[in-house]
Amino acid sequence: MKNYLSLICIIFYLSSFSQKESFNFNKTYSVAQIQEDINYTEKYLTKFHPDPFKYISKDSLHAFILNQKERIDSPLTEMQLRFYVKQIVAKIGCGHSDVAASKKYTKALKKVNRPIIPVNIFITDSSQLFIFNNLSNDSTIKPGDEILSINNHTSKQILNTIYSVYTSDGFNTTYKKQGVNYDWFKYYYSFCYGFKLKYVVKIKHQDNSITNYNLAAISSSYDTLLLPKKDSINYIRKTKTCTYSIIQEDKPIAVIDINKFKGWNWHSFVRKTFKDIKRKKIDNLVIDLRDNGGGQINDGLNLLSYLIDERLTLPFDRKANLMALNPKYKMGLASRVSPFIFFTLMPKWIVNGRLRHYFVTFPKKRNAFKGQVYVLINGKSFSMSSVVATYLKYKANAIIIGEETGGNIAGSNAVLSGHITLPNSKIRVFVPMYHLYYKVNVENKGRGVMPDFPTNYTKDIILKGTDLDLQKVGELVN
């Protein structure tokens, strides 16, 4: 009877993670099919990408791909194959290039509960893994405890593996670190090592004692993230993507916190905000770009037009070809016709055999800000955020505070994006069409915008939710 009840419990436990779709996640592809998909990835990634050999030579990329193919000697599932394809794409150093599951896989996944490790973690600058939220039933695991290993993989091995599949601009790592923090770590770990029902986790407690835990997985349907409570802010203006507030009474500081350069009322928000800042005669302004993944180029340039007293241009180009009409490069209708609209309506020249266009904006004189600008950045400041941070640093003498941006300091690949579909697995490889050039006199060393005042978020500071970057602004103003 006891064994019978145990069997029922096991069946019930497994069923909580069962799929409710007819899609077969365990379907495998033969070695020959895998080799064909990888060859297809190399051929069309390098054909369509605007700058595939900026950070790796053609020969080095090809050698890496050959090594990948030699490692594969047995059939793989789609997720397992995607791991290898993501490693290949990550090698070219483009954060706007990435790999997604097939459409059928993605659709079926929405109705599936996956077993995941029951912790949220954060990564310090020293690349240590610490517990942020304990989602297991074992109360002896506390926030701030350090994870030494999971299923016999050390924390260093885990991060190296996860980072190998995470795309970023050039040689940047802060984008990867911030991207897998907190609730995302669980999914990247399982993508790299598989979804398990049990996880053996070695943890170092804050009293330096070490414990090995056998933790049961939790369902992805019940995943939660609990962040530290922040001080309430009295917003003067707020939209879905940005807020405007004023801090400090004696020496007021205006704070524009932008989560994304996007929104129907973007121009109205910016115009009214700078009008209010001018009316109140505020001399110090914070542009908070932390965790801002980018957005619309014109919206970013609109913000800059209130902060930089000169005409701004943002050049972008691509290979002069009919790539937009190639059926192997898949994209929506609006994106497909956009290159022809650019050709008709925007300034254009042939530069080094490439068709170059320019985004242009002019300074807003009436409500322009003339005081000191402070820019807050971190690894998730990406794409248009890095453009704004770069232009403010070199054209407005802004003071940069925080962590190296995830986006490159001198240029990136963006504007429009399409994808190729691998012939057998139907995995999608997303490839941008254009390369952006930032009009600043700075050398591209494959890194992001560096802060003038770096901030070091230690374990205790992260757990408390202390805002070191904004604190630093207060110190500089006072």
C-alpha positions in Angstrom: 0.0 0.0 0.0 2.8 2.4 0.9 4.6 1.7 -2.5 1.3 2.3 -4.3 0.8 5.7 -2.6 4.4 6.6 -3.4 3.8 5.8 -7.1 0.6 8.0 -7.1 2.6 10.9 -5.7 5.3 10.6 -8.3 2.8 10.5 -11.1 1.0 13.5 -9.7 4.3 15.4 -9.3 5.3 14.7 -12.9 1.9 15.6 -14.3 2.2 19.1 -12.8 5.0 19.7 -15.4 3.3 17.9 -18.3 2.6 19.5 -21.6 -0.9 20.2 -22.8 0.0 20.5 -26.5 0.5 17.9 -29.1 3.8 19.4 -30.0 6.6 17.0 -29.3 9.4 18.8 -27.4 11.5 15.6 -27.3 11.6 15.2 -31.1 15.2 14.8 -32.3 17.0 15.7 -35.5 19.6 13.5 -37.1 23.2 14.5 -37.2 22.9 15.2 -40.9 19.9 17.5 -40.3 21.8 19.3 -37.6 24.9 19.8 -39.8 22.6 21.2 -42.6 21.0 23.7 -40.2 24.4 24.8 -38.8 25.7 25.2 -42.4 22.6 27.3 -43.3 23.2 29.4 -40.2 26.8 30.2 -41.2 25.9 30.9 -44.9 23.1 33.3 -44.3 24.2 34.9 -41.0 27.4 36.1 -42.8 25.5 37.0 -46.0 22.7 39.1 -44.4 24.4 40.6 -41.3 25.7 44.2 -42.0 29.0 43.7 -40.1 29.6 40.1 -39.2 33.4 40.2 -38.9 33.8 43.3 -36.8 34.9 41.4 -33.7 35.8 38.0 -35.1 37.6 37.1 -38.4 35.9 35.0 -41.0 38.4 32.2 -40.6 38.0 32.2 -36.8 34.2 32.1 -37.0 34.4 29.2 -39.5 36.9 27.3 -37.3 34.5 27.7 -34.3 31.6 26.4 -36.4 33.6 23.4 -37.5 34.5 22.7 -33.9 30.8 22.9 -33.0 29.9 20.4 -35.7 32.6 18.0 -34.6 31.1 18.0 -31.0 27.7 16.7 -32.3 27.7 13.0 -32.8 24.1 12.1 -31.9 20.6 13.4 -32.5 19.5 16.5 -30.7 16.2 18.1 -29.7 15.3 21.5 -31.0 16.3 23.1 -27.7 19.6 21.3 -27.6 20.4 22.4 -31.2 19.4 25.9 -30.4 22.1 25.9 -27.7 24.8 25.4 -30.4 23.3 27.9 -32.8 23.1 30.5 -30.1 26.8 30.0 -29.3 27.6 30.5 -33.0 25.6 33.7 -33.3 27.0 35.1 -30.1 30.5 34.9 -31.6 29.9 37.8 -34.0 29.4 40.3 -31.1 26.0 41.8 -32.0 23.4 42.2 -29.3 20.7 42.8 -31.9 21.3 39.3 -33.4 19.7 36.4 -31.6 18.2 32.9 -31.9 14.6 32.0 -31.2 12.7 28.7 -31.1 10.6 27.7 -34.1 7.1 29.2 -34.2 5.4 25.9 -33.3 7.8 25.4 -30.4 7.2 28.9 -29.1 3.4 28.6 -29.4 3.3 25.2 -27.6 5.6 26.5 -24.9 3.0 29.0 -23.7 0.8 26.2 -22.4 3.6 24.1 -20.7 4.7 24.2 -17.1 8.4 23.6 -16.9 10.4 22.4 -13.8 12.8 25.2 -12.7 15.3 25.7 -9.9 13.4 27.3 -7.0 15.7 30.4 -6.5 16.1 33.8 -7.9 19.7 35.0 -8.0 21.8 38.0 -8.5 25.3 38.3 -9.9 27.9 40.7 -8.3 30.8 42.4 -10.1 33.0 39.6 -8.8 30.8 37.0 -10.7 29.5 35.4 -7.6 26.0 34.0 -7.5 23.8 35.0 -4.5 20.3 34.0 -3.5 17.9 36.9 -4.0 14.6 35.1 -3.4 14.2 31.6 -2.0 11.2 30.0 -3.7 11.7 26.5 -2.1 10.1 25.1 1.0 13.5 25.1 2.9 13.6 28.1 5.1 17.2 27.6 6.0 18.1 29.1 2.6 18.4 32.9 3.1 18.8 35.9 0.8 22.5 36.7 0.5 23.6 33.0 0.7 26.1 32.2 -2.0 25.5 29.4 -4.6 28.8 27.5 -5.1 27.5 24.9 -7.5 24.4 23.5 -9.1 24.3 19.8 -10.0 28.1 19.7 -9.7 28.6 22.7 -12.0 30.5 25.5 -10.3 29.1 29.0 -10.4 32.0 30.0 -12.7 31.3 27.2 -15.1 27.6 28.0 -15.1 28.2 31.7 -15.9 30.7 30.9 -18.6 28.2 28.6 -20.2 25.3 31.0 -20.0 27.3 33.9 -21.3 28.4 31.8 -24.3 24.9 31.8 -25.6 24.0 35.4 -24.7 24.5 37.8 -27.5 26.0 41.3 -26.8 27.8 44.1 -28.5 31.5 43.5 -29.1 33.3 42.2 -26.0 30.8 43.5 -23.5 29.8 41.4 -20.5 27.6 43.7 -18.4 24.7 43.2 -20.8 25.0 39.5 -20.2 25.2 39.8 -16.4 22.2 42.1 -16.1 20.3 40.0 -18.6 20.4 36.8 -16.6 19.9 38.4 -13.1 17.0 37.6 -10.8 14.2 35.5 -12.4 15.9 35.0 -15.7 18.8 33.0 -14.3 16.6 29.9 -13.8 15.6 29.8 -17.4 19.1 30.3 -18.8 20.4 27.7 -16.5 17.8 25.1 -17.6 18.2 26.0 -21.3 22.0 25.3 -21.0 21.8 22.2 -18.7 18.2 21.0 -19.1 15.0 21.2 -17.1 15.3 18.9 -14.0 12.8 17.7 -11.3 15.6 17.9 -8.7 18.5 20.2 -8.3 21.6 19.5 -6.1 22.7 23.0 -4.9 25.8 23.7 -2.8 25.2 26.8 -0.7 27.6 28.8 1.4 25.7 30.6 4.2 26.5 34.0 5.6 28.1 32.3 8.6 30.5 30.6 6.2 29.0 27.1 6.7 28.3 25.1 3.6 25.3 22.9 3.0 24.3 20.6 0.1 20.6 20.8 -0.7 18.4 18.5 -2.8 15.8 21.0 -4.0 12.6 20.0 -5.8 11.8 22.0 -8.9 9.0 24.5 -8.9 6.6 25.0 -11.8 7.3 27.9 -14.1 3.7 28.8 -13.7 4.3 29.8 -10.1 7.5 31.7 -10.7 7.7 35.0 -8.7 10.2 37.8 -8.2 10.2 39.9 -5.1 12.1 43.1 -5.3 13.1 45.4 -2.4 10.6 48.1 -1.6 11.6 51.5 -2.9 10.8 54.9 -1.5 7.6 56.3 -2.9 8.2 58.9 -5.6 5.9 61.9 -6.2 5.8 61.9 -10.0 5.0 65.2 -11.7 4.4 63.4 -15.0 4.2 59.8 -15.9 3.6 57.6 -18.9 4.0 53.8 -19.6 7.6 54.3 -20.6 9.0 57.3 -18.7 8.5 59.5 -15.6 9.5 63.0 -14.5 10.1 63.9 -10.9 12.1 66.4 -8.7 14.2 65.3 -5.8 15.9 67.4 -3.1 14.3 70.7 -1.9 17.4 72.8 -1.2 19.2 72.1 -4.5 16.4 70.6 -6.7 17.3 67.9 -9.2 15.0 67.0 -12.1 14.9 63.2 -12.8 13.7 61.9 -16.2 13.5 58.1 -15.9 13.2 56.5 -19.3 12.4 52.7 -19.5 12.1 52.8 -23.3 12.2 55.3 -26.1 8.7 54.7 -27.2 5.1 55.8 -26.7 2.3 57.6 -28.5 2.6 60.7 -26.3 6.4 60.7 -26.2 7.0 64.1 -27.8 4.3 65.7 -25.6 5.9 64.2 -22.5 9.3 65.5 -23.4 8.1 69.0 -24.4 6.1 69.5 -21.3 8.8 68.2 -19.1 11.6 70.5 -20.4 9.2 73.4 -20.3 8.5 72.7 -16.6 12.2 72.3 -15.9 12.9 75.7 -17.5 10.0 77.4 -15.7 11.3 76.1 -12.3 14.9 77.2 -13.2 16.4 73.8 -12.3 20.1 73.5 -13.0 20.7 69.8 -12.5 19.1 67.1 -14.5 19.3 63.3 -14.3 18.6 61.2 -17.3 18.1 57.6 -16.0 18.8 55.1 -18.7 19.2 52.1 -16.5 17.4 48.9 -17.7 16.5 50.8 -20.9 16.8 48.4 -23.8 16.4 51.0 -26.5 13.4 51.9 -28.6 12.6 54.3 -31.4 15.5 56.2 -32.9 13.5 59.4 -33.6 12.3 59.5 -30.0 15.8 59.2 -28.7 17.0 62.0 -31.0 14.0 64.1 -29.9 15.2 63.9 -26.3 18.7 64.9 -27.4 17.4 67.9 -29.2 16.6 69.6 -25.9 20.0 68.8 -24.4 22.5 69.4 -27.3 22.7 72.7 -29.0 23.7 71.6 -32.5 22.2 69.7 -35.4 22.6 65.9 -34.7 23.0 63.2 -37.3 23.0 59.5 -36.8 24.3 57.7 -40.0 23.3 54.1 -40.8 24.1 51.9 -43.8 23.9 48.5 -45.3 25.3 46.6 -48.2 24.0 48.0 -51.5 21.9 45.0 -52.6 18.3 43.7 -52.9 18.4 41.9 -49.5 15.0 43.3 -48.6 13.5 41.2 -51.4 15.3 38.0 -50.6 12.6 35.4 -49.5 15.2 33.7 -47.3 15.4 36.9 -45.2 12.0 36.9 -43.6 10.4 40.1 -42.3 7.0 41.9 -42.1 5.6 43.9 -45.0 6.2 47.2 -43.3 9.9 46.4 -42.6 10.4 45.0 -46.1 9.3 48.2 -47.8 11.1 50.5 -45.3 14.5 50.4 -47.2 12.8 51.7 -50.3 11.1 54.4 -48.2 14.5 55.3 -46.8 15.9 55.5 -50.3 13.1 57.8 -51.5 12.8 60.2 -48.5 16.1 60.2 -46.6 19.5 61.7 -47.5 21.7 58.9 -49.1 25.2 58.4 -50.3 27.4 55.4 -51.3 30.2 55.2 -48.8 32.8 52.4 -49.1 30.3 50.5 -51.3 27.5 50.7 -48.8 24.3 52.7 -49.0 24.3 55.2 -46.2 21.4 57.2 -44.9 21.1 59.7 -42.0 18.7 60.4 -39.2 18.8 64.2 -38.5 17.4 66.3 -35.7 17.7 70.0 -34.9 18.1 71.6 -31.5 15.0 72.8 -29.6 15.9 76.4 -28.7 12.8 77.5 -26.7 12.9 75.0 -23.8 16.5 73.7 -24.2 18.2 72.6 -20.9 21.5 74.5 -20.2 22.5 73.1 -16.9 24.5 70.1 -15.8 23.3 66.7 -17.0 23.9 63.4 -15.2 23.3 60.1 -17.0 22.7 56.9 -15.0 23.6 53.7 -16.9 24.0 50.0 -16.4 24.5 46.8 -18.4 20.9 46.8 -19.6 21.3 50.3 -21.1 21.3 49.0 -24.7 20.7 50.1 -28.3 19.2 53.6 -28.4 20.1 54.1 -24.7 23.8 53.7 -25.6 23.4 56.2 -28.5 21.9 58.8 -26.1 24.5 58.1 -23.4 27.3 58.5 -25.9 26.0 61.7 -27.4 25.4 63.2 -24.0 28.9 62.3 -22.8 30.7 63.7 -25.8 28.4 66.5 -27.0 26.8 67.8 -23.8 29.6 67.2 -21.2 27.3 65.0 -19.2 28.6 63.2 -16.2 28.1 59.4 -16.5 27.4 57.3 -13.4 26.9 53.6 -12.9 28.1 50.6 -15.0 29.3 50.1 -18.5 26.4 50.1 -21.0 25.5 47.0 -22.8 25.2 48.9 -26.0 28.4 49.8 -27.9 29.9 53.3 -27.5 30.6 53.9 -31.2 28.0 52.0 -33.2 25.7 49.0 -33.4 23.5 47.0 -35.8 19.8 47.9 -35.7 17.1 50.0 -37.4 15.3 47.0 -39.1 15.5 43.3 -38.4 14.5 40.1 -40.1 15.2 36.4 -39.6 16.3 33.3 -41.4 14.5 30.0 -40.7 16.7 26.9 -40.5 15.5 24.2 -42.9 15.0 21.3 -40.6 14.4 22.5 -37.0 12.7 25.8 -38.1 14.8 27.6 -35.5 14.8 31.3 -36.2 18.0 33.4 -36.4 17.3 37.1 -36.1 19.7 39.4 -38.1 19.6 43.2 -38.2 19.7 44.9 -41.6 21.7 48.1 -40.9 24.7 49.3 -39.1 24.5 52.5 -37.0 27.5 54.9 -36.7 27.6 57.3 -33.8 28.9 60.7 -34.8 31.4 61.1 -32.0 35.2 61.1 -32.0 35.8 57.9 -30.1 37.5 54.6 -31.0 35.5 51.4 -31.1 37.2 48.9 -28.8 34.2 46.6 -28.6 33.0 48.1 -25.3 30.1 50.2 -24.0 29.9 53.7 -22.6 32.1 53.8 -19.5 31.0 55.7 -16.4 32.9 58.7 -15.1 31.9 57.5 -11.6 31.6 53.7 -11.5 29.4 52.3 -8.7 30.0 49.0 -7.1 26.8 47.2 -6.0 27.8 44.7 -3.3 25.7 41.9 -2.0 24.3 43.9 0.9 23.6 47.0 -1.2 21.6 44.9 -3.7 19.6 43.2 -1.0 18.7 46.5 0.6 17.7 48.0 -2.8 19.9 51.1 -2.2 20.3 53.4 -5.3 24.0 54.1 -5.3 23.8 55.9 -8.6 21.3 58.5 -7.6 23.1 58.9 -4.3 26.2 59.8 -6.2 24.3 62.5 -8.1 23.3 64.0 -4.8 26.9 64.0 -3.6 28.1 65.8 -6.7 25.3 68.4 -6.7 25.9 69.2 -3.0 
